[in-house]
Amino acid sequence: MLLDEPRKAVPYLKKAIELKPKENWTITDNPEEDFNYLLGAYEILQDTASFEKLLAEKIKLCPTVDPNPTDFVLMGNLLVSERKYGEARKIYNRVIALDYTAITSESKTYDGYLGLAMVSYLEKNNKEALDYINKAYAINKKKWELYIIYGIVLLEEKDANNAYEAFKIAKSMHDRKWIKKDLMDRFFETN
């Protein structure tokens, strides 16, 4: 991996996981890091199928392998991309139900609510989407993604003025110039 040869790293990472039999795992001695490196290799290789399969396998091993809130959020997002909204909803609710603050020093509840807002919107339940957006807003109002989803739902609700304001806020918060210029300016016309 350090030599930027993820394809060559994959078999070694698989073997590292295999060499740690589950019956010998402890809270501090388990293949969590090996899973994470292998997930990283699949991400670099853009091997979505292998990434998703491994992520699902890692999640099934919880709590033997420490539950990582980011894994659950990623799985929820993958399920949304596959239009498996019911399964995604379960995953996002799991993120909300578990308090990950002790593990990550940051609560992932915000991401769970934002995921539920996205699912609700895609299921054409804008009222519920707005409720989840408000819950996410109460936790952290300083994330640009919140305002993008809020603006999209507002457009669907025929509230163009407030949607425009939400997109402007999102743009002002984003730190990547190319996203502000190429995406937000082009699609949301917030100049």
C-alpha atoms as an extended CHARMM CRD file, in Angstrom:
* protein
*
       191  EXT
         1         1  MET       CA              0.0000000000        0.0000000000        0.0000000000  PROA      1               0.0000000000
         2         2  LEU       CA              2.8260000000        2.4310000000        0.8470000000  PROA      2               0.0000000000
         3         3  LEU       CA              4.3920000000        1.7550000000       -2.5410000000  PROA      3               0.0000000000
         4         4  ASP       CA              1.0820000000        2.7050000000       -4.1680000000  PROA      4               0.0000000000
         5         5  GLU       CA              0.4610000000       -0.8210000000       -5.4130000000  PROA      5               0.0000000000
         6         6  PRO       CA             -2.9420000000       -1.6480000000       -3.8950000000  PROA      6               0.0000000000
         7         7  ARG       CA             -3.6070000000       -4.5170000000       -6.3080000000  PROA      7               0.0000000000
         8         8  LYS       CA             -0.4970000000       -6.3050000000       -5.0230000000  PROA      8               0.0000000000
         9         9  ALA       CA             -1.4620000000       -5.5290000000       -1.4130000000  PROA      9               0.0000000000
        10        10  VAL       CA             -4.9130000000       -7.1640000000       -1.6400000000  PROA      10              0.0000000000
        11        11  PRO       CA             -3.8070000000      -10.8260000000       -1.2980000000  PROA      11              0.0000000000
        12        12  TYR       CA             -1.5210000000       -9.9740000000        1.6380000000  PROA      12              0.0000000000
        13        13  LEU       CA             -4.2810000000       -8.0870000000        3.4200000000  PROA      13              0.0000000000
        14        14  LYS       CA             -6.7040000000      -10.9730000000        2.8750000000  PROA      14              0.0000000000
        15        15  LYS       CA             -4.1010000000      -13.3490000000        4.3040000000  PROA      15              0.0000000000
        16        16  ALA       CA             -3.5480000000      -11.0640000000        7.3190000000  PROA      16              0.0000000000
        17        17  ILE       CA             -7.2660000000      -11.2780000000        8.1100000000  PROA      17              0.0000000000
        18        18  GLU       CA             -7.3110000000      -15.0390000000        7.5730000000  PROA      18              0.0000000000
        19        19  LEU       CA             -4.3200000000      -15.5700000000        9.9070000000  PROA      19              0.0000000000
        20        20  LYS       CA             -6.2350000000      -14.0810000000       12.8340000000  PROA      20              0.0000000000
        21        21  PRO       CA             -8.8540000000      -16.7320000000       13.6430000000  PROA      21              0.0000000000
        22        22  LYS       CA            -12.0230000000      -15.2770000000       15.1040000000  PROA      22              0.0000000000
        23        23  GLU       CA            -11.8990000000      -17.4680000000       18.2220000000  PROA      23              0.0000000000
        24        24  ASN       CA             -8.6070000000      -15.7670000000       19.2190000000  PROA      24              0.0000000000
        25        25  TRP       CA             -9.7630000000      -12.1770000000       18.7510000000  PROA      25              0.0000000000
        26        26  THR       CA             -9.7660000000       -9.7830000000       21.6560000000  PROA      26              0.0000000000
        27        27  ILE       CA            -10.9110000000       -6.1850000000       21.8490000000  PROA      27              0.0000000000
        28        28  THR       CA             -7.3500000000       -5.0460000000       21.1150000000  PROA      28              0.0000000000
        29        29  ASP       CA             -6.1230000000       -7.9220000000       18.9440000000  PROA      29              0.0000000000
        30        30  ASN       CA             -8.3780000000       -8.3460000000       15.9310000000  PROA      30              0.0000000000
        31        31  PRO       CA             -8.1200000000       -7.6780000000       12.1980000000  PROA      31              0.0000000000
        32        32  GLU       CA             -9.9420000000       -4.3190000000       12.2290000000  PROA      32              0.0000000000
        33        33  GLU       CA             -6.9340000000       -2.4580000000       10.7940000000  PROA      33              0.0000000000
        34        34  ASP       CA             -6.4590000000       -5.1620000000        8.1650000000  PROA      34              0.0000000000
        35        35  PHE       CA            -10.1040000000       -4.7510000000        7.1520000000  PROA      35              0.0000000000
        36        36  ASN       CA             -9.6340000000       -0.9860000000        6.9490000000  PROA      36              0.0000000000
        37        37  TYR       CA             -6.5070000000       -1.2750000000        4.7900000000  PROA      37              0.0000000000
        38        38  LEU       CA             -8.2350000000       -3.7690000000        2.5020000000  PROA      38              0.0000000000
        39        39  LEU       CA            -11.2640000000       -1.4640000000        2.2330000000  PROA      39              0.0000000000
        40        40  GLY       CA             -8.8340000000        1.3220000000        1.3340000000  PROA      40              0.0000000000
        41        41  ALA       CA             -7.2300000000       -0.8200000000       -1.3590000000  PROA      41              0.0000000000
        42        42  TYR       CA            -10.6250000000       -1.6110000000       -2.8740000000  PROA      42              0.0000000000
        43        43  GLU       CA            -11.5370000000        2.0710000000       -2.7800000000  PROA      43              0.0000000000
        44        44  ILE       CA             -8.3260000000        3.0550000000       -4.5770000000  PROA      44              0.0000000000
        45        45  LEU       CA             -8.9210000000        0.2970000000       -7.1270000000  PROA      45              0.0000000000
        46        46  GLN       CA            -12.5270000000        1.4860000000       -7.5150000000  PROA      46              0.0000000000
        47        47  ASP       CA            -13.6920000000       -2.0720000000       -6.8850000000  PROA      47              0.0000000000
        48        48  THR       CA            -17.1230000000       -1.2070000000       -5.5010000000  PROA      48              0.0000000000
        49        49  ALA       CA            -18.4110000000       -4.7870000000       -5.3990000000  PROA      49              0.0000000000
        50        50  SER       CA            -15.4680000000       -6.0410000000       -3.3230000000  PROA      50              0.0000000000
        51        51  PHE       CA            -15.6000000000       -2.9340000000       -1.1270000000  PROA      51              0.0000000000
        52        52  GLU       CA            -19.2830000000       -3.4220000000       -0.3680000000  PROA      52              0.0000000000
        53        53  LYS       CA            -18.9050000000       -7.1640000000        0.2590000000  PROA      53              0.0000000000
        54        54  LEU       CA            -16.0040000000       -6.6250000000        2.6730000000  PROA      54              0.0000000000
        55        55  LEU       CA            -17.7580000000       -3.7500000000        4.4440000000  PROA      55              0.0000000000
        56        56  ALA       CA            -20.8460000000       -5.9470000000        4.9810000000  PROA      56              0.0000000000
        57        57  GLU       CA            -18.5990000000       -8.7300000000        6.3130000000  PROA      57              0.0000000000
        58        58  LYS       CA            -16.8630000000       -6.3300000000        8.7110000000  PROA      58              0.0000000000
        59        59  ILE       CA            -20.1830000000       -4.9720000000        9.9920000000  PROA      59              0.0000000000
        60        60  LYS       CA            -21.4570000000       -8.5300000000       10.6290000000  PROA      60              0.0000000000
        61        61  LEU       CA            -18.4230000000       -9.1430000000       12.8340000000  PROA      61              0.0000000000
        62        62  CYS       CA            -19.3870000000       -6.3290000000       15.2310000000  PROA      62              0.0000000000
        63        63  PRO       CA            -18.9070000000       -6.0660000000       18.1430000000  PROA      63              0.0000000000
        64        64  THR       CA            -16.0350000000       -8.5890000000       17.9420000000  PROA      64              0.0000000000
        65        65  VAL       CA            -14.3910000000       -6.0610000000       15.6550000000  PROA      65              0.0000000000
        66        66  ASP       CA            -15.0750000000       -2.6410000000       17.1640000000  PROA      66              0.0000000000
        67        67  PRO       CA            -18.0730000000       -1.0540000000       15.4930000000  PROA      67              0.0000000000
        68        68  ASN       CA            -16.8680000000        1.8900000000       13.4540000000  PROA      68              0.0000000000
        69        69  PRO       CA            -19.6300000000        4.4470000000       12.8850000000  PROA      69              0.0000000000
        70        70  THR       CA            -18.1440000000        5.4590000000        9.5610000000  PROA      70              0.0000000000
        71        71  ASP       CA            -18.5990000000        1.8780000000        8.3270000000  PROA      71              0.0000000000
        72        72  PHE       CA            -22.3210000000        2.0310000000        9.0760000000  PROA      72              0.0000000000
        73        73  VAL       CA            -22.7170000000        5.4340000000        7.4140000000  PROA      73              0.0000000000
        74        74  LEU       CA            -20.8170000000        4.1880000000        4.3360000000  PROA      74              0.0000000000
        75        75  MET       CA            -22.9940000000        1.0790000000        4.1570000000  PROA      75              0.0000000000
        76        76  GLY       CA            -26.1260000000        3.2120000000        4.4370000000  PROA      76              0.0000000000
        77        77  ASN       CA            -24.8920000000        5.4110000000        1.6000000000  PROA      77              0.0000000000
        78        78  LEU       CA            -24.1030000000        2.3660000000       -0.5560000000  PROA      78              0.0000000000
        79        79  LEU       CA            -27.5740000000        0.9630000000        0.0880000000  PROA      79              0.0000000000
        80        80  VAL       CA            -29.1330000000        4.3060000000       -0.9070000000  PROA      80              0.0000000000
        81        81  SER       CA            -27.1410000000        4.2550000000       -4.1580000000  PROA      81              0.0000000000
        82        82  GLU       CA            -28.6120000000        0.8010000000       -4.8340000000  PROA      82              0.0000000000
        83        83  ARG       CA            -32.1130000000        2.0790000000       -4.0090000000  PROA      83              0.0000000000
        84        84  LYS       CA            -32.3900000000       -0.2990000000       -1.0380000000  PROA      84              0.0000000000
        85        85  TYR       CA            -34.0520000000        2.3480000000        1.0810000000  PROA      85              0.0000000000
        86        86  GLY       CA            -35.5290000000        0.0510000000        3.7350000000  PROA      86              0.0000000000
        87        87  GLU       CA            -32.1330000000       -1.5100000000        4.4600000000  PROA      87              0.0000000000
        88        88  ALA       CA            -30.4560000000        1.9090000000        4.4440000000  PROA      88              0.0000000000
        89        89  ARG       CA            -33.0420000000        3.2000000000        6.9110000000  PROA      89              0.0000000000
        90        90  LYS       CA            -32.1910000000        0.3190000000        9.2960000000  PROA      90              0.0000000000
        91        91  ILE       CA            -28.4770000000        1.0980000000        9.0860000000  PROA      91              0.0000000000
        92        92  TYR       CA            -28.9710000000        4.8510000000        9.6930000000  PROA      92              0.0000000000
        93        93  ASN       CA            -31.2410000000        4.0830000000       12.6500000000  PROA      93              0.0000000000
        94        94  ARG       CA            -28.5080000000        1.8420000000       14.0320000000  PROA      94              0.0000000000
        95        95  VAL       CA            -26.0430000000        4.7400000000       13.7650000000  PROA      95              0.0000000000
        96        96  ILE       CA            -28.4490000000        6.9280000000       15.7450000000  PROA      96              0.0000000000
        97        97  ALA       CA            -29.1920000000        4.2440000000       18.3500000000  PROA      97              0.0000000000
        98        98  LEU       CA            -25.5310000000        3.6820000000       19.2080000000  PROA      98              0.0000000000
        99        99  ASP       CA            -23.5070000000        6.3780000000       20.9250000000  PROA      99              0.0000000000
       100       100  TYR       CA            -20.1600000000        6.4200000000       19.1580000000  PROA      100             0.0000000000
       101       101  THR       CA            -18.8720000000        9.5390000000       20.8640000000  PROA      101             0.0000000000
       102       102  ALA       CA            -16.5720000000        7.5300000000       23.1570000000  PROA      102             0.0000000000
       103       103  ILE       CA            -15.0220000000        5.7130000000       20.1740000000  PROA      103             0.0000000000
       104       104  THR       CA            -14.5790000000        8.6030000000       17.7600000000  PROA      104             0.0000000000
       105       105  SER       CA            -14.7990000000       11.6920000000       20.0050000000  PROA      105             0.0000000000
       106       106  GLU       CA            -17.5040000000       12.8180000000       17.5830000000  PROA      106             0.0000000000
       107       107  SER       CA            -21.0680000000       11.6780000000       17.4680000000  PROA      107             0.0000000000
       108       108  LYS       CA            -22.2020000000       10.1830000000       14.1670000000  PROA      108             0.0000000000
       109       109  THR       CA            -25.8500000000       10.7730000000       15.0470000000  PROA      109             0.0000000000
       110       110  TYR       CA            -25.7820000000       13.7630000000       12.6820000000  PROA      110             0.0000000000
       111       111  ASP       CA            -24.8300000000       11.4760000000        9.7690000000  PROA      111             0.0000000000
       112       112  GLY       CA            -27.6030000000        9.0580000000       10.7290000000  PROA      112             0.0000000000
       113       113  TYR       CA            -30.2250000000       11.8080000000       10.6640000000  PROA      113             0.0000000000
       114       114  LEU       CA            -28.8840000000       13.1970000000        7.3910000000  PROA      114             0.0000000000
       115       115  GLY       CA            -29.0250000000        9.7010000000        5.8710000000  PROA      115             0.0000000000
       116       116  LEU       CA            -32.6160000000        9.2870000000        7.0520000000  PROA      116             0.0000000000
       117       117  ALA       CA            -33.4580000000       12.6860000000        5.5570000000  PROA      117             0.0000000000
       118       118  MET       CA            -32.0500000000       11.5380000000        2.2300000000  PROA      118             0.0000000000
       119       119  VAL       CA            -33.9810000000        8.2480000000        2.3500000000  PROA      119             0.0000000000
       120       120  SER       CA            -37.2090000000       10.0470000000        3.2890000000  PROA      120             0.0000000000
       121       121  TYR       CA            -36.7780000000       12.4880000000        0.4160000000  PROA      121             0.0000000000
       122       122  LEU       CA            -36.1170000000        9.6370000000       -2.0440000000  PROA      122             0.0000000000
       123       123  GLU       CA            -39.2260000000        7.8880000000       -0.7550000000  PROA      123             0.0000000000
       124       124  LYS       CA            -41.1390000000       11.1210000000       -1.4780000000  PROA      124             0.0000000000
       125       125  ASN       CA            -41.8160000000       11.8860000000        2.1850000000  PROA      125             0.0000000000
       126       126  ASN       CA            -40.6500000000       15.5020000000        2.3630000000  PROA      126             0.0000000000
       127       127  LYS       CA            -42.2880000000       16.2110000000        5.7130000000  PROA      127             0.0000000000
       128       128  GLU       CA            -40.3130000000       13.4010000000        7.3330000000  PROA      128             0.0000000000
       129       129  ALA       CA            -37.1620000000       14.5130000000        5.4650000000  PROA      129             0.0000000000
       130       130  LEU       CA            -37.5480000000       18.0120000000        6.9130000000  PROA      130             0.0000000000
       131       131  ASP       CA            -37.9810000000       16.5580000000       10.4160000000  PROA      131             0.0000000000
       132       132  TYR       CA            -34.7030000000       14.6400000000       10.0730000000  PROA      132             0.0000000000
       133       133  ILE       CA            -32.9670000000       17.6950000000        8.5990000000  PROA      133             0.0000000000
       134       134  ASN       CA            -34.0610000000       19.6940000000       11.6530000000  PROA      134             0.0000000000
       135       135  LYS       CA            -32.6910000000       16.9760000000       13.9680000000  PROA      135             0.0000000000
       136       136  ALA       CA            -29.3610000000       17.0080000000       12.1110000000  PROA      136             0.0000000000
       137       137  TYR       CA            -29.3420000000       20.8260000000       12.2180000000  PROA      137             0.0000000000
       138       138  ALA       CA            -29.8180000000       20.7570000000       16.0040000000  PROA      138             0.0000000000
       139       139  ILE       CA            -26.6460000000       18.6390000000       16.2870000000  PROA      139             0.0000000000
       140       140  ASN       CA            -24.4220000000       20.4430000000       13.7920000000  PROA      140             0.0000000000
       141       141  LYS       CA            -25.4700000000       23.3610000000       11.6110000000  PROA      141             0.0000000000
       142       142  LYS       CA            -21.9930000000       23.8640000000       10.1940000000  PROA      142             0.0000000000
       143       143  LYS       CA            -21.9440000000       21.1890000000        7.4910000000  PROA      143             0.0000000000
       144       144  TRP       CA            -22.5980000000       22.1430000000        3.8890000000  PROA      144             0.0000000000
       145       145  GLU       CA            -24.2530000000       18.7960000000        3.0030000000  PROA      145             0.0000000000
       146       146  LEU       CA            -27.1380000000       19.6210000000        5.3290000000  PROA      146             0.0000000000
       147       147  TYR       CA            -27.9660000000       22.7500000000        3.3410000000  PROA      147             0.0000000000
       148       148  ILE       CA            -27.7740000000       20.9570000000       -0.0140000000  PROA      148             0.0000000000
       149       149  ILE       CA            -30.3080000000       18.3320000000        1.0870000000  PROA      149             0.0000000000
       150       150  TYR       CA            -32.4320000000       21.0300000000        2.7260000000  PROA      150             0.0000000000
       151       151  GLY       CA            -32.3910000000       23.0820000000       -0.4820000000  PROA      151             0.0000000000
       152       152  ILE       CA            -33.3620000000       20.0950000000       -2.6210000000  PROA      152             0.0000000000
       153       153  VAL       CA            -36.2950000000       19.2430000000       -0.3430000000  PROA      153             0.0000000000
       154       154  LEU       CA            -37.3750000000       22.9010000000       -0.3420000000  PROA      154             0.0000000000
       155       155  LEU       CA            -37.3370000000       22.9480000000       -4.1490000000  PROA      155             0.0000000000
       156       156  GLU       CA            -39.5600000000       19.8830000000       -4.1350000000  PROA      156             0.0000000000
       157       157  GLU       CA            -41.8600000000       21.7400000000       -1.7510000000  PROA      157             0.0000000000
       158       158  LYS       CA            -41.9900000000       24.6870000000       -4.2100000000  PROA      158             0.0000000000
       159       159  ASP       CA            -40.0920000000       27.0040000000       -1.8340000000  PROA      159             0.0000000000
       160       160  ALA       CA            -37.4950000000       28.2930000000       -4.3210000000  PROA      160             0.0000000000
       161       161  ASN       CA            -36.4870000000       31.3940000000       -2.3370000000  PROA      161             0.0000000000
       162       162  ASN       CA            -35.4870000000       29.4710000000        0.7800000000  PROA      162             0.0000000000
       163       163  ALA       CA            -33.9320000000       26.7230000000       -1.3530000000  PROA      163             0.0000000000
       164       164  TYR       CA            -31.7540000000       29.3640000000       -3.0450000000  PROA      164             0.0000000000
       165       165  GLU       CA            -30.6790000000       30.6870000000        0.3730000000  PROA      165             0.0000000000
       166       166  ALA       CA            -29.8310000000       27.1520000000        1.5320000000  PROA      166             0.0000000000
       167       167  PHE       CA            -27.6710000000       26.5900000000       -1.5470000000  PROA      167             0.0000000000
       168       168  LYS       CA            -25.9010000000       29.9220000000       -0.9470000000  PROA      168             0.0000000000
       169       169  ILE       CA            -25.1090000000       28.8800000000        2.6280000000  PROA      169             0.0000000000
       170       170  ALA       CA            -23.8030000000       25.5030000000        1.4150000000  PROA      170             0.0000000000
       171       171  LYS       CA            -21.5770000000       27.2250000000       -1.1050000000  PROA      171             0.0000000000
       172       172  SER       CA            -20.1870000000       29.6500000000        1.4810000000  PROA      172             0.0000000000
       173       173  MET       CA            -19.3240000000       26.7370000000        3.7920000000  PROA      173             0.0000000000
       174       174  HSD       CA            -17.6060000000       24.4990000000        1.2680000000  PROA      174             0.0000000000
       175       175  ASP       CA            -13.8210000000       24.5990000000        1.3040000000  PROA      175             0.0000000000
       176       176  ARG       CA            -13.1070000000       23.1030000000       -2.1310000000  PROA      176             0.0000000000
       177       177  LYS       CA            -12.9420000000       25.7560000000       -4.7980000000  PROA      177             0.0000000000
       178       178  TRP       CA            -13.7260000000       23.4160000000       -7.7230000000  PROA      178             0.0000000000
       179       179  ILE       CA            -16.9360000000       22.2120000000       -6.0650000000  PROA      179             0.0000000000
       180       180  LYS       CA            -18.0260000000       25.8070000000       -5.4080000000  PROA      180             0.0000000000
       181       181  LYS       CA            -17.1850000000       26.9090000000       -8.9340000000  PROA      181             0.0000000000
       182       182  ASP       CA            -17.8680000000       23.9130000000      -11.1440000000  PROA      182             0.0000000000
       183       183  LEU       CA            -20.7420000000       22.2430000000       -9.3280000000  PROA      183             0.0000000000
       184       184  MET       CA            -22.5580000000       24.7180000000       -7.1470000000  PROA      184             0.0000000000
       185       185  ASP       CA            -22.3410000000       27.6760000000       -9.5210000000  PROA      185             0.0000000000
       186       186  ARG       CA            -23.4090000000       25.5660000000      -12.4710000000  PROA      186             0.0000000000
       187       187  PHE       CA            -26.2400000000       23.6000000000      -10.8690000000  PROA      187             0.0000000000
       188       188  PHE       CA            -27.5430000000       25.9330000000       -8.2170000000  PROA      188             0.0000000000
       189       189  GLU       CA            -26.7670000000       29.3150000000       -9.8290000000  PROA      189             0.0000000000
       190       190  THR       CA            -25.7400000000       30.9220000000       -6.5570000000  PROA      190             0.0000000000
       191       191  ASN       CA            -23.4100000000       33.6020000000       -8.0090000000  PROA      191             0.0000000000
